[in-house]
Amino acid sequence: MATFAHNEKSIIEGNTKIMNWIILVIAGLCEVGFTFCLGKAKAATGLLYWEWMGGFLAFTVASMWLLAKATQTLPIGTAYPVWTGIGAVGTVLVGIFFFHEPATFWRLFFITTLIASIIGLKML
């Protein structure tokens, strides 16, 4: 009976950790959302500016709250770099595809190395 309870606890802890990785990815995507809103607000005026800034604020709060939730079971030394990495890669891609920023060889090269680093941290 004790073995069953131990196995059940291990399964629940494993599922919680998987769920927190999913939450961490969503938090990183929210970071991309707040940078997108910030970029759109830069070119907006009047009420539209405040709407984009409201989106910025909402995505920022969501991103921080989800990051805090994910770190309940994930090590902060892994979760934070993964979160910022998702945000950095996503923001560069948003810049390229939505704000027509240059997609130079070196920019893409260093984003690729950042992605490799994020994957490496996930594997630890």
C-alpha positions as CSV (number, residue, x, y, z in Angstrom):
1,M,0.0,0.0,0.0
2,A,2.8,2.4,0.8
3,T,4.4,1.8,-2.6
4,F,1.1,2.7,-4.4
5,A,0.8,5.9,-2.4
6,H,4.5,6.7,-3.2
7,N,4.0,6.1,-6.9
8,E,0.8,8.1,-7.0
9,K,2.6,11.0,-5.3
10,S,5.4,10.8,-7.9
11,I,2.9,10.8,-10.7
12,I,1.1,13.9,-9.3
13,E,4.4,15.7,-8.8
14,G,5.5,14.8,-12.3
15,N,2.2,16.1,-13.8
16,T,2.5,19.3,-11.8
17,K,6.0,19.8,-13.1
18,I,4.9,19.2,-16.7
19,M,2.0,21.6,-16.2
20,N,4.4,24.3,-14.8
21,W,6.6,23.9,-18.0
22,I,3.5,24.6,-20.0
23,I,2.6,27.6,-17.8
24,L,6.2,28.8,-18.2
25,V,5.9,28.7,-22.0
26,I,2.6,30.6,-21.8
27,A,4.3,33.2,-19.6
28,G,7.1,33.6,-22.2
29,L,4.5,34.1,-24.9
30,C,2.8,36.7,-22.7
31,E,6.2,38.5,-22.6
32,V,6.1,38.5,-26.4
33,G,2.6,39.9,-26.2
34,F,3.6,42.8,-24.0
35,T,6.5,43.7,-26.3
36,F,4.2,43.5,-29.3
37,C,1.8,45.9,-27.6
38,L,4.6,48.2,-26.7
39,G,5.8,48.3,-30.3
40,K,2.2,49.0,-31.5
41,A,1.8,51.8,-28.9
42,K,5.0,53.4,-30.1
43,A,3.2,54.3,-33.4
44,A,-0.2,55.0,-32.0
45,T,-1.8,58.2,-30.8
46,G,-4.8,59.2,-28.7
47,L,-7.1,56.5,-27.5
48,L,-5.4,53.8,-29.6
49,Y,-2.2,54.5,-27.7
50,W,-3.9,53.8,-24.4
51,E,-5.6,50.7,-25.7
52,W,-2.2,49.3,-26.7
53,M,-0.7,50.3,-23.3
54,G,-3.7,48.5,-21.6
55,G,-2.7,45.4,-23.5
56,F,0.9,45.9,-22.5
57,L,-0.1,46.1,-18.9
58,A,-2.4,43.1,-19.1
59,F,0.3,40.9,-20.8
60,T,2.9,42.1,-18.3
61,V,0.8,41.2,-15.3
62,A,-0.1,37.8,-16.8
63,S,3.5,37.0,-17.7
64,M,4.8,37.8,-14.2
65,W,2.0,35.9,-12.5
66,L,2.5,32.9,-14.7
67,L,6.3,33.0,-14.1
68,A,5.7,33.1,-10.4
69,K,3.3,30.1,-10.6
70,A,5.7,28.1,-12.7
71,T,8.6,28.6,-10.3
72,Q,6.6,26.8,-7.6
73,T,8.1,23.6,-8.8
74,L,10.7,24.6,-11.4
75,P,14.1,25.9,-10.3
76,I,14.3,29.7,-10.7
77,G,17.8,29.4,-12.2
78,T,16.2,27.4,-15.1
79,A,12.8,29.0,-15.3
80,Y,13.9,32.6,-15.5
81,P,16.4,32.2,-18.3
82,V,13.9,30.0,-20.3
83,W,11.2,32.7,-19.7
84,T,13.4,35.5,-20.9
85,G,14.7,33.4,-23.8
86,I,11.2,32.7,-25.1
87,G,10.5,36.4,-24.7
88,A,13.7,37.4,-26.5
89,V,13.3,35.0,-29.4
90,G,9.6,35.8,-29.8
91,T,10.3,39.5,-29.6
92,V,12.9,39.3,-32.3
93,L,10.5,37.3,-34.5
94,V,7.7,39.8,-33.9
95,G,10.1,42.6,-34.8
96,I,11.0,40.9,-38.1
97,F,7.5,39.8,-39.1
98,F,5.4,42.7,-37.8
99,F,7.7,45.7,-37.5
100,H,9.8,45.0,-40.5
101,E,13.1,44.9,-38.6
102,P,16.1,43.4,-40.5
103,A,16.6,39.6,-40.5
104,T,20.4,39.6,-41.0
105,F,22.5,36.5,-40.9
106,W,24.1,37.4,-37.5
107,R,20.8,38.3,-35.9
108,L,19.3,34.9,-36.9
109,F,22.6,33.2,-35.9
110,F,22.5,34.6,-32.4
111,I,18.8,33.9,-32.0
112,T,19.5,30.3,-33.0
113,T,22.2,30.0,-30.4
114,L,19.8,31.4,-27.8
115,I,17.2,28.8,-28.8
116,A,19.9,26.1,-28.4
117,S,20.7,27.4,-24.9
118,I,17.1,27.4,-23.9
119,I,16.8,23.7,-25.0
120,G,20.0,22.9,-23.1
121,L,18.6,24.4,-19.9
122,K,15.4,22.5,-20.3
123,M,17.4,19.3,-20.6
124,L,19.2,19.9,-17.2
